[in-house]
C-alpha cells in the first residue's frame, strides 16, 4: 500500500499522461480503476476526491484532478527526473507545447474518440482527422529535427503531454494490443507522410507507459 492513490480510466490520453509521468519519476501508487463495463459508475472517485473526472489523485489527503495539475504536483512533491524546468524560459517553452497539444492536437483526437464511442465509422471524417493531424504536426516534425526531446536534453512534460495524445495516431502493434480502443485507432488513424520524427518521438515517450494489464485492465 502506498500513500498515493490514482483513480484512472485507461486508455484515455490524460490518464496515459499521468501514468507515464509516474513511471518516469519512479513513483509508486495504488491504481483505482473505473469499471470499463460501467464507466458511468464513479462512486469510488467521488467518495475519495469529491469529483468524478479521471485522472485524479489522493496523496495523504491532498486531492487533485486535471492531468496537467497532477504533473505539476508530482514534480513539486516527489524526487526523480524533472518534468518542468527551473529556468523560466525553458519552463515557458514547455508550457507552449502543452498549449499546442490542447489547441492543435486535442481537437482531432477528440473527434477520433467521439467516433469510437458512437459505434459508427465515417470514412470521410477519418480522412479529415488524418489530414488535420498531418497539418498540425508540421511544427512538431520541424522542432524534433536532430533532437530526441522538445525542450532540453531529457524528457519533460512537453514530450509526455504531446506524445500521450499524438501516440494514438502512430501506435505500433505492441502498443495497440493493450486496448480494443487502441486497436480500433491503429486501423484508422495515421500521421501521414513525412512525419518520421513525430512517430519516433511518440514511441520514445510511450515506452515508459506501464502495461494496462498490470492494473487489471482488460478493455
C-alpha positions in Angstrom: 0.0 0.0 0.0 1.4 3.4 -1.0 0.2 6.8 0.1 -0.6 7.9 -3.4 -3.9 6.7 -4.8 -4.6 7.2 -8.6 -8.1 7.0 -10.0 -7.9 6.3 -13.7 -9.7 5.1 -16.8 -7.2 3.8 -19.3 -6.6 4.3 -22.2 -7.7 8.0 -22.0 -4.8 10.2 -23.1 -4.9 12.3 -20.0 -4.7 9.1 -17.9 -1.8 7.9 -20.1 0.0 11.2 -19.5 -0.1 10.8 -15.7 0.9 7.1 -15.9 3.9 7.9 -18.0 4.9 10.7 -15.6 4.6 8.4 -12.6 6.7 5.7 -14.2 9.3 8.2 -15.4 9.8 9.6 -11.9 9.6 6.2 -10.3 6.7 7.0 -8.1 4.7 4.1 -6.5 0.9 4.4 -6.4 -2.2 2.4 -5.9 -4.4 2.3 -9.0 -8.2 2.5 -8.6 -9.9 1.7 -12.0 -13.2 3.0 -13.3 -15.0 -0.1 -14.4 -14.9 -0.1 -18.3 -18.1 -2.2 -18.3 -19.8 0.5 -16.3 -17.9 3.8 -16.9 -20.8 5.9 -15.6 -20.3 4.5 -12.1 -18.0 7.0 -10.5 -18.9 6.4 -6.8 -15.4 5.5 -5.7 -13.7 8.5 -7.2 -16.4 10.9 -6.0 -16.1 9.4 -2.4 -12.3 9.8 -2.5 -11.8 13.1 -4.3 -15.2 14.9 -4.3 -15.5 15.0 -8.1 -16.0 12.5 -11.0 -13.2 13.1 -13.5 -10.1 11.0 -14.2 -7.3 11.1 -13.7 -7.4 12.1 -10.0 -5.1 11.6 -7.1 -5.4 11.5 -3.3 -2.0 11.9 -1.7 -2.0 12.0 2.1 -5.3 13.8 1.9 -4.4 16.2 -0.9 -7.0 15.7 -3.6 -6.3 16.8 -7.1 -7.7 16.3 -10.6 -6.7 17.6 -14.1 -3.7 15.8 -15.6 -1.6 19.0 -16.1 -2.2 20.0 -12.5 -1.2 16.5 -11.4 2.0 16.6 -13.3 3.0 19.9 -11.6 2.1 18.4 -8.2 4.2 15.3 -8.8 7.2 17.5 -9.9 6.9 19.7 -6.8 6.4 16.9 -4.3 8.4 13.9 -5.5 12.1 13.3 -6.4 13.2 11.9 -9.7 13.7 13.4 -13.2 12.2 16.8 -13.6 9.0 17.3 -15.7 9.3 21.1 -15.7 12.3 23.4 -15.8 13.9 25.6 -13.2 14.8 28.1 -15.9 11.9 30.4 -16.7 12.5 30.4 -20.5 12.6 26.6 -20.7 9.5 26.4 -18.4 7.6 28.7 -20.7 8.7 26.6 -23.7 7.3 23.5 -22.0 4.0 25.3 -21.4 3.9 26.3 -25.0 4.0 22.7 -26.1 1.2 22.0 -23.5 -0.9 24.7 -25.3 0.0 23.2 -28.7 -1.3 19.8 -27.7 -4.5 21.3 -26.3 -5.3 23.5 -29.2 -3.7 21.8 -32.2 -3.8 18.1 -31.5 -6.5 17.6 -29.0 -9.5 18.5 -31.2 -8.5 15.9 -33.8 -8.1 13.1 -31.3 -11.3 14.2 -29.6 -13.1 13.6 -32.9 -11.5 10.1 -33.1 -12.6 9.1 -29.7 -16.1 10.5 -30.3 -16.3 8.3 -33.4 -15.2 5.2 -31.5 -17.8 5.7 -28.7 -20.5 6.4 -31.3 -20.0 2.9 -32.7 -20.0 4.2 -36.2 -17.1 4.9 -38.6 -17.3 7.8 -41.0 -14.6 7.3 -43.6 -14.8 11.0 -44.7 -14.4 12.1 -41.1 -11.4 9.7 -40.7 -9.7 11.2 -43.7 -10.3 14.7 -42.4 -8.8 13.8 -39.0 -5.8 12.3 -40.6 -5.2 15.3 -42.8 -5.7 17.6 -39.8 -3.1 15.7 -37.8 -0.7 15.8 -40.7 -1.2 19.6 -40.9 -0.9 20.1 -37.2 2.3 18.1 -36.8 4.3 20.1 -39.3 5.6 22.3 -36.5 6.4 19.3 -34.3 8.2 17.5 -37.1 10.4 20.5 -37.6 11.0 21.0 -33.9 12.2 17.4 -33.5 14.7 17.5 -36.4 18.0 16.2 -35.0 16.6 16.1 -31.4 15.1 13.4 -29.2 13.2 15.8 -26.9 11.3 19.0 -27.3 12.9 21.1 -24.5 16.4 20.4 -23.3 18.3 17.1 -23.3 15.8 14.9 -21.4 12.1 14.1 -21.5 9.9 16.7 -19.9 6.2 17.4 -19.5 6.3 18.8 -23.1 7.1 15.4 -24.5 4.8 13.5 -22.3 1.8 15.7 -23.0 2.3 15.8 -26.8 3.1 12.1 -27.2 0.2 10.9 -24.9 -2.2 12.4 -27.5 -0.2 12.0 -30.7 0.6 8.4 -29.9 -2.9 7.3 -30.8 -2.2 8.1 -34.5 1.0 6.1 -34.7 0.5 3.1 -32.5 2.7 0.0 -33.2 1.3 -3.5 -32.8 2.6 -3.9 -29.2 1.1 -0.7 -28.1 -2.2 -1.2 -29.8 -2.6 -4.7 -28.2 -3.1 -3.1 -24.8 -6.7 -2.0 -25.6 -9.6 -2.5 -28.0 -9.8 1.3 -28.3 -6.2 1.5 -29.4 -6.6 -1.4 -31.9 -9.5 0.5 -33.4 -7.4 3.6 -33.6 -4.5 1.9 -35.2 -6.7 0.6 -38.0 -7.9 4.1 -38.9 -5.5 6.9 -38.0 -2.1 7.7 -39.1 0.1 10.9 -39.2 0.7 10.5 -43.0 3.8 11.3 -45.0 7.0 13.0 -43.7 6.3 12.5 -40.0 9.1 10.2 -39.1 10.4 12.4 -36.3 6.9 12.6 -34.7 6.4 8.8 -34.8 9.9 8.1 -33.3 9.3 10.7 -30.6 5.9 9.2 -29.7 7.4 5.7 -29.3 10.3 7.1 -27.2 7.8 8.5 -24.7 5.2 5.7 -24.9 7.8 3.1 -23.9 7.6 4.4 -20.4 3.9 3.6 -20.2 3.2 0.6 -17.9 1.2 -2.3 -19.3 -2.5 -1.8 -18.7 -2.8 -5.4 -17.7 -0.7 -4.7 -14.6 -3.7 -2.8 -13.3 -6.2 -5.5 -14.2 -7.4 -3.5 -17.3 -8.9 -5.8 -20.0 -10.9 -3.4 -22.1 
